Structure formats: C-alpha cells, structure tokens
Amino acid sequence: MDPVTDSLHEMHQRLSALREGKVADYIPQLALADPDDFGVALVSMAGHVYRAGKADTPFSIQSVSKPFVYALALSDLGPQELLRHVGVEPSGNPFNAISLEPDTGRPANPMINAGAIATTALVRESDPAARFARIRAFLSAFAGRELDVDEDVYASEAATGDRNRALAYLMHSAGSLHADPEETVDTYFRQCSVRVTATDLAVMAATLANGGRNPVTGNQVVSEPIVVRTLAVMASCGMYDGAGQWLLDIGLPAKSGVSGGLIAASPARFGVAIYSPPLDPSGNPVRAVAALGEVSERFGLHIMHMPGLRAATVTGAERLERDGRSIGVVTAQGSLEFTETEALMHALRQVTPSAPGWVVLDLTAVSAVLRGPAVGLAAVLADLAERGHHVAVAAQQTFVEAAEGRPRTWEVFSTRADALAWCLEGPAPAPQE
Ligand code: GLN
C-alpha cells in the first residue's frame, strides 16, 4: 500500500468506532441504510484515486447534487441573472426551512432545499424530462461515468416530499418560482436520487478543486469562474446551520447530504468524499465531520492557513559587464502569481543598469503566468524601455500570451542565449565617463 491509502485506512478504522448520530428516516427508503457503512475516497489533481472502507457502496446523492446543479444554472443564466432568483447568504436555518426573503420570496441560497428547488427549475431546457436528462448528464460528467437513478429512493421521496412541495408552492405564490411546482419538485427528487459512490463523489469534488477539469477523464466540465463561485457558496452555505462552525474548524468548501454523503474540495490539491449515514443535528454526517477535521489539520488545508513559502521564484539576479555593455539579467522559474511577480519586479529593479543599458528577463523556466501579474510585468518592461534600456525577454508562449494586448516594448527570444546574443549585437557603445 501507499502512504495516502495507509493514512486513509488508519483514519477509517479509528473513526469506525464513532457511534454518534442518527440515520435520516424522514425519507423512508433512507432509513434502510446501514449505520456501519463507512467509505472514504480521495482524488488528486493527477487523477489518482485512493480509497478506504466502503468507497464503492452506492447511495443516493441527495443534497450533494446542489452545488453541481447550481454550477449548471450558473453556466446557463450567468451570475447576475441567477443572483436575481437565488441568493448567496447563509440562512442560519436547517436545510428544509422556509428561508425566503420576506418581500420577494427569493430563497436565501442554493444549498438549502428552497434554493436548490428554485435552481433546478432554472436549468434551461424546454421540458422537465430534458431538464433532468441534462442534470444527470452534467453530474455524470463530473463523476466521469454514467450515473443512474435509485428508483426506490425516488419513489420514497416523491411519496413523502410534502415539505418540499410546500416550499415550491410558497415560492410560486411569492413569484420567485416561475415553473410548475409539481414538475419542479419531481425533477428535484430525481436529482436527489441519482446514485453515486464515495469514489464518484471524490472525483466530482476533485473536478471542482481542479478548476472544473475532471482530473480522471481530462474533460473540462465547467469553466473556472463558475467553479470559483460554486466553491464560494459551498464555503459559506454548504453545511446548513453548521456552516460557520465548519468554516472555522475545517476551512474547506464542502457539501453534505441526508443520505450520509459529504464532499470537500481543497483547491489545486484534491477532492475528498465520505459516505457514512448517521447525521448530527444539522444533518451533516458525524464521521465525515470528524474525518475532514483530521485531514484538514494534518495537511494544513484550512483556506485561511498561511501556505509555506513556495520554492524560490527568482533563481538568479546579476549584472554582467560585456563588451563595454551593462546587462542586468533576472532568471525566474515556476508559476507567476502576485507574490512571485512582486519578487521578480524587485529583482529587476536591483539589476537594472543606472545608465541606459540592457536588461534580460529569462522566463524560460516559468510554467504559468496569471494575466494580472503578466500585465504588471509588461508595464515594468515598458517603463524600462522608456528610460532608454534595451529589453529582451526569453520566454515560452505562456508569458507572451498572458501579456497580450500590452504595447510590446521588448524583444522576445526562445532561449536565454539568443537574448544575450542580441544584447551584444551592433557596435560597442562609447565608454561612459
Ligand atoms: N432530498 C432531500 C430533501 O429534499 C435532500 C436534503 C438533504 O440532503 N439535506 O429533503
């Protein structure tokens, strides 16, 4: 076994002894779940899957479907339009409460039942069957396999779902649900009855953690800006009336469901999912809350945690004197985000010759550049050129593309040697006094 699987097994074994919580029984079919069922799965950004316990036992997805359907509605309507229909504020109330704005009837957020029902109705399709087909296909793309419906859970939920029907009728009468209430809850019940395993949910969570690209199949399921919004709403509202405590203790965007499923996404690291039916009073699976607490603590995953400084970005900053020319050379590696680019700009200032001379920026080992930092860097280079320096950049396309749209006041080369050779072209300058 590998160390990741080892630690999942160790945790699984220890937390199996945890016997608190109660299996949901308001949907009769859910009451049949075995309280001892307990599965854990984790999927890395490289698409590697690690499991412990009953990670392949099927169960209905329930509310864990909500963030994904929210992402679907976001891509259909766009953020501003969706916000007009469904809020983004934590309700502080249980998942099935009447959390509607007094004047408009707009539901508080898409992670509670009222908001999820309204969100389901907004998925743009001509009829309920097509709408559900689209939802199922979307969930399947996140999971990386074709998901089906647990018809027994669906029938059980449809037979006992009066509270959800009531929520739909209330929203309809308040003017915040523009679709047929019966049809809408029926689609919502089907959505909640989609059958998954902890492994499926971990792949789905990993897809969110990976900016919308499923790390197992390689498919871009949804765009990154939509993922950012979805994860933000999960972080503030995903754990119902336990959301504040969860953000405080565990600090990861997460979503739970009454059948005992829970997902958490650690952006750019991994997706994790747990299946364990006994729930705490907020409707969150007891063992999952304990397990995520441990995982977050052990690996320092809290989103407010100060990450350790990354490997050095600036790997060289020097001033060369060649053929009577002063050439400042800065070399960088890795990925350029705010912190790294700030260090890079500082290094450029340090090596820039005092009189007009040459500056070489070697970015050949830079793997990625965010647009904001690239534009900032381009402005610094433009300023150097304005002050009379000859500026050469050795870079892969990443930087050139990210800085696109800025006036190009520098020469681009594919290697550092070419950039340096360019500095030495032409007659040597007259010696400075
Ligand atoms: N289908 C369930 C319901 O509407 C989903 C609730 C949940 O998982 N919290 O009651």
Boltz pocket constraint, residues with backbone or C-beta under 6 A from the ligand:
constraints:
  - pocket:
      binder: B
      contacts: [[A, 61], [A, 62], [A, 63], [A, 64], [A, 95], [A, 96], [A, 113], [A, 157], [A, 164], [A, 188], [A, 192], [A, 256], [A, 257], [A, 258], [A, 259], [A, 283]]
      max_distance: 6.0
